[in-house]
Amino acid sequence: MNVCAQTLRTQLSLSIKALKQISCDLPTNPEKAAQQLPNDDQIRKQLHSEHTSLTLWNRNEVEENGTKRFVTQLIELKLDADQFIKHYKA
């Protein structure tokens, strides 16, 4: 998979934003926050609802006038606790 550093940094920032929305106390800086990610039990304690929203970048191939190009879009996922934790382990 060919992913640039900016995409990885943005995905990390969006993931940290989701953790902050469930009241996890993390620094704003993605590099510092990545070193202080909560463990599975801490995340489970903070999840109050059945599903949690997570926003990610998604690259889609679009064909217009016979030419193909990639478009980056923000997508919002609704994940349960197990899926949410699995996302952070990846």
Secondary structure, DSSP 8 states (H G I E B T S, - for coil): ----HHHHHHHHHHHHHHHHHTT----SSHHHHHHT---HHHHHHH--SS-EEEEEEEEEEEEETTEEEEEEEEEEEEE-HHHHHHHHH-
